[in-house]
């Protein structure tokens, strides 16, 4: 055998073994790091989204405070905790108090339900059946509970599960807000680091562009979500005041919280409509008009989000909207932001590849035309 061939074969075998070992080591390190980081991934991703979204406010406060990044971050976090945490605590205390009152009344045998008014029979579709069930509960509550034990148990379990999930989401959101404050305090250093990573992965100009696109997409989605939440709260708050719903201001504030957390407003509007028909003193026509208005206002986010999402971006609005909705369906609430960012970045990379291919084809066509013109006989 040729000595040079044998040397070359051994060299290639040695290099392949080195490559396999290095790739295996990289995969192992990445896998272990991902496993270690996975318990903290949800709260860290939320913190990153909040830090990117609130950073312009942080910069504005930092300028007003003479350049103190720590003080500005502290103010932003405290304001966020007060805006979200205080209503949540008040709502939880009120819910616990009412639940305790109901339990004590049940234990003492004094729990009673007011009988329905005759107007309940006139409600369309469900009036007569609802009146019969309501009247049965008012006349003999123990028998009613025994008769509808299974549906009531299912409803209570569903409500408790929904309440637990909502409180868990709020707790995660508040914890992420505190971590976001730390990120904002070191925002300039973090921004430079992320730019270096983007440039390393994608390239100079393209890396800068994708970094800016990711940041702008997060802020656009967050602005659309928060803006829609406030608009929806305003619409519902006006309806609550006109309909005479008690605590209309607090309910509007809860609507903002529900909108920010991307929970359906029906969680609030359905109990309000039930109170309006059961406890309100309006006529059937008034209740019907207000029910239609409150129901439509509760669905207004489905119309407003496509109008506000994606404004000021180089990516078409349908791409941002599809990414946000698809990401939320696939990954949950955090997918609202991750889906929009990933689909927007993917769109930009795809269009960059299309533009480059078109430029190359155009340049090749120009060269061929030039060659053909030079080869033609004079």
C-alpha positions, -999 to +999 in steps of 0.1 A: +000+000+000+012+035-008+027+051+024+013+085+015-022+070+011-020+052+044-008+084+061-037+104+045-062+077+056-049+078+092-050+116+092-086+117+079-097+090+105-080+110+133-097+142+122-131+125+119-128+111+154-119+146+167-149+161+150-173+134+164-159+139+199-162+177+197-198+176+183-208+150+209-193+171+237-211+202+224-244+183+222-239+170+257-231+204+272-260+220+254-284+193+266-272+195+302-275+233+301-310+231+287-320+206+313-307+228+341-323+260+327-357+244+318-373+250+353-365+287+350-373+290+313-409+303+316-402+330+341-370+341+323-387+343+290-414+364+305-388+386+322-370+391+288-403+401+271-412+425+299-376+440+300-377+446+262-412+461+263-407+484+293-371+495+285-382+527+267-401+537+298-370+528+319-348+550+297-372+579+300-372+577+338-335+572+339-330+606+321-354+622+345-335+608+375-301+619+364-289+587+348-296+562+377-305+529+360-312+512+393-336+538+406-355+539+373-358+501+372-370+501+408-397+526+400-409+506+370-411+474+390-429+490+420-455+506+396-461+473+379-465+455+412-489+481+424-509+481+392-512+443+390-506+430+425-529+452+445-561+445+425-552+408+425-549+408+463-581+427+468-600+404+444-586+373+462-595+387+496-630+395+484-634+361+469-621+343+500-645+364+522-675+356+501-666+319+500-662+319+538-696+335+543-712+310+520-696+281+538-706+294+573-741+299+561-742+264+548-729+250+580-754+269+601-783+260+578-791+296+570-780+296+534-809+306+512-814+318+476-838+346+467-867+334+445-867+345+409-889+372+395-917+364+371-897+381+343-872+353+342-898+331+324-898+356+295-861+351+287-856+335+253-847+298+250-838+292+286-864+313+305-888+286+317-862+259+325-840+284+344-871+297+363-880+262+373-845+253+385-840+286+403-874+283+420-866+248+431-833+260+447-851+289+464-878+266+479-856+237+490-819+242+486-807+208+501-829+189+477-818+210+448-781+204+456-787+167+459-806+166+426-779+185+407-749+172+426-728+159+397-732+190+374-726+213+404-695+194+415-681+195+379-688+233+377-671+239+411-640+219+401-638+237+368-640+271+385-614+262+411-591+249+384-595+281+364-589+302+395-558+283+404-543+286+369-551+323+369-534+329+402-504+309+391-501+330+359-503+362+379-477+350+404-454+340+374-460+374+359-451+393+391-420+373+396-409+379+360-415+416+365-390+417+393-364+399+373-371+422+343-362+451+366-328+436+372-324+431+334-334+467+327-308+479+353-281+463+331-300+470+299-272+486+279-247+458+286-274+432+278-283+449+245-246+449+234-243+413+243-274+403+223-262+423+193-229+405+194-247+371+195-269+381+166-240+393+145-220+361+153-249+338+143-262+356+112-236+382+101-229+418+104-257+439+088-282+411+088-275+403+125-281+440+134-313+440+114-327+408+129-318+420+165-337+453+159-366+434+143-369+410+173-369+439+197-395+459+177-417+429+173-418+422+210-427+459+217-453+459+190-471+428+203-469+441+239-482+475+229-510+459+209-519+436+238-518+464+265-535+489+242-563+465+234-567+457+271-572+493+280-596+500+251-616+470+260-617+479+297-629+514+287-657+500+265-668+475+292-665+501+320-689+525+302-713+496+298-710+486+334-718+522+346-748+525+323-761+491+333-757+500+370-733+472+378-718+476+413-681+482+414-679+492+378-644+508+383-629+477+399-644+455+372-628+477+345-595+474+363-599+436+364-607+437+327-573+454+321-556+426+341-575+399+322-565+415+288-529+418+297-528+381+307-546+373+274-575+356+292-609+358+276-630+387+288-660+363+289-646+352+323-659+386+335-687+395+312-707+363+317-710+367+355-719+404+350-746+395+325-759+369+349-761+395+377-778+420+353-806+396+345-810+380+379-805+410+403-809+440+381-840+461+381-840+471+344-867+462+319-863+433+294-855+457+266-829+476+286-813+444+298-813+430+262-796+461+248-770+462+275-763+425+272-756+428+235-733+458+241-714+441+269-711+409+250-698+427+219-674+448+239-661+416+255-653+403+220-638+436+207-602+424+212-606+401+183-611+431+161-587+455+177-556+432+179-553+428+141-555+467+138-527+474+164-503+445+160-474+449+137-475+487+134-442+502+125-425+470+114-411+459+081-429+426+084-465+424+071-492+426+098-507+392+089-473+376+096-471+391+131-507+382+138-504+346+126-472+342+146-487+357+178-519+336+176-502+304+164-475+308+191-501+313+218-520+281+207-488+261+206-468+275+235-493+292+257-493+329+267-455+333+262-460+320+226-479+352+219-445+370+218-422+341+208-444+331+179-445+366+165-408+371+168-398+337+153-422+340+124-411+376+117-374+366+118-382+336+096-400+359+071-371+383+070-346+355+064-367+340+037-372+373+019-335+380+022-327+347+005-353+354-022-339+389-028-303+375-030-313+349-055-332+374-076-301+397-076-279+368-087-302+358-115-305+394-127-267+398-126-262+365-145-287+376-171-269+409-176-236+391-180-251+367-205-266+395-225-233+413-225-214+382-237-239+376-264-237+412-276-199+410-277-199+377-296-222+390-324-205+397-357-199+434-364 
